[in-house]
Amino acid sequence: MAINLQKGQRISLEKSNGSKLQSVCVGINWGAIEKKGLFGFNTTKEAVDLDASCALFDEAKNLVDVVYFGNLRSKDSAVQHSGDDLTGDLDGDDGLDNEVITLDFSRLNPAVNYVAFVLNSFRGQDFGTIPFASIRIYEGTPKRVNEVYATYDIGNSKDFAGHVSMVMGVFYKKNGEWKFNAIGEPTRDKKLEETVKTVSQNYL
């Protein structure tokens, strides 16, 4: 059963059978914004471009690598991005993630101590206006879900209204074991570079 993550909740990476997750997918799902015309007629769809990104830091909190729509794979190949989705679901929620970042802990550079996931609205569209935006962490591949490990609901939370950037969460290594901190905090940043800096200053 998936865990509905709450802000600040920390969880160990343990599957339902007691074994540890060796790799995870972080998937983002969202819809296009529905715009109604005069008197509610002539409804149109406005494409939404959300960007999931991943920043890797060492123990001293120095930035090691960034995986985003312009760099789909980390130097050690442990982190891979499925590619940039420019529109969101135009015809309602299809139940599939629009962007997926895959993280393989076994391939991570040993110097990496923190793996942070962030979300930015590329066109500056307010999170509060984007339908069914959600995050899920699961075992599987970008095209196959074996077991949903945790979910985080953005679209139904008023906390994100008025923001275009957020820190989803951070995987961190403690005593040689990986854990996850569900941060779920919006930021005042407008661009990815600013959000990565905010992570390094406030969330590691």
N, C-alpha and C positions, 0 to 999 in steps of 0.2 A: 504494500500500500504506500502511495506517495505521501511525503510529508509536505504540508502546506507551510512554506517557510515564513517566518516572521522576522521583522527587522532585528538584527543583532543576534539571531539564533545561530549557534555553532553546532555543527553536526560532524560526526566521524563518518568516514567513507566505508560503511559496512552494508553489505547486501542483506537481503532477507534471510539467506541461508547462513549468515555469519561470516562469510568470506569478505575480503576487502576488494573494492573496485580498483582495477588496474587502469581502466580508461573510462572516460565519461564524455558525453555530448552535452553541450549547453545550447539549447534551441530557443529561438525567438519566433513568436507567431504574432501577426497583427493584420488588421484590415485597412482597406482604403476608407477615407472619410466620406460620408454621404452628405451631399449638399442639396438642400431643397430650394426650389425656385420660389417665385412669388406665389403666395397663397398655397404653398405646399406642393405645387405641380412641378413637372420637369426635374425630377431628381437626377443629380449627376454624381459621379464618383471622382474624388480627388486622390490621386496616387500618393502614397506615403513611403518615404525612403528612410527606414530606420537602419542604423549601422551597428551591428554587434562587433566588438573588438576585444582583444585580449592583450594585456601587458604583463611581461615577465620581469621580475626583480630578483636580485640576489639578496643574501642575508643582510647586507648593509643598506638595502633599499635602493640600490643603484639599478637603473633601467637596463635590462639585458636585451630585450627584443619586444617588438610590437607586431601583432598579427591583426590585420584589418583588411578592408576591401581592396586596398592597394598592395598588400603583401600577404598572400593567402597561406603562407607556411612559415613556421619559425625556423631558425637556422639549424636546430637539432631535429627538425621534422616531427617533434612531439605534438605540436599544435597545428591544426589545419582548419582553414575556413572554407565553407561550402561555396562562397561567392556572394556578390552583392545583389540583393533584391531591391529593385527600384520602385516598386508599386505597392506591395502588400497584397492581400487577397481582395481582388476586385469584385468577386461574386459571393461574398460571405465567407465565414470560417470553414475551410476545408479540412481542419484538424491536423494539418501538416505545418511544420516549422518553415518559415521563410528563409531564415539563415541559421546555420548550425556551425558551431565551433567544436571540434573534436580534440580532446586532450588525453594523451597517452603518458601516464606518469612514469612508465618504465623507460621511456625514451627521453625524458627531460634531462637537460644538462644538469649534472649534480650541483652546480653552483646556484641553480634557481631555487629560491626559497618561498617565493610568492607568485601566484598566478591570478591576476585580477581580471574580471570581466566587466566591461562597461557598455553602455548603450547611448548612442547619440542620434538625434533627429536631424538628418542631413539638411533638410530644407527648413529647419526651424519650426516644424509643426509641433504644437503643444501636445505633450503626452496625454493630457486630459481630454483631448479631442479624438484620440486614435482608438478605434474599436478593438475589443478583445485582445489587447496587447498582453502577452504573457511570456514567462520564462519557464522552461523545465529542464531539469538535469536528469539524464537517463543513461542507462547502459545500452549500447547498440551502435548503430551507424547513422549517418544523416538520412538514410532511406529506410532504416529498420529500427524499431523501438523494441528492445527486449524487455526492459523493466524500467518504468518511470521511478526515479529515485526521489525527486523532490520537485515541487512546482512553486511558482511565485507569480501572483496575479498583479499586473500593472494597471490594466484597463479599468478595474473596479475599485481602485484606490484613489481617493481624493488628494493624497499626499503628492502626487506627481503633476497635478494640474498647474499650469504656468511654467513648466520646466521643459527643457529640450535635451537634457543630459542626465544620466544617472550612473551610479556605481551599483552593479548587480550584486557582486559578491567576490570574495577572495578565497582561493584555495591556498593553504599555508602549511608549511612543514614544521612539525613539532616533535622533537625526539625521534626523528627519522620517519614519522608517520604523517600522512596527509590528512588534513581536516578542511572543513568548509565553513566560512563565516558569511552568513546571509546578510549583507549590508542593506541593500534596497533603499539607498538614499539618493534623492535627486540632488543635483548640483546646479550652481549658477553658470556653469561653463557653457560655451557655445560650440566649441570645436574639440575634436578628439585629443589634440595635444594638451589642451587645458585640463581635460578630464583626467588624463594620465598623470599630470602634475598634481592634481587634487588627490588622487589615490595615494601617491607617494608621500604626500605631506600629512594626510589625515587618516588613512585606512589600512596602513600596514603595521 
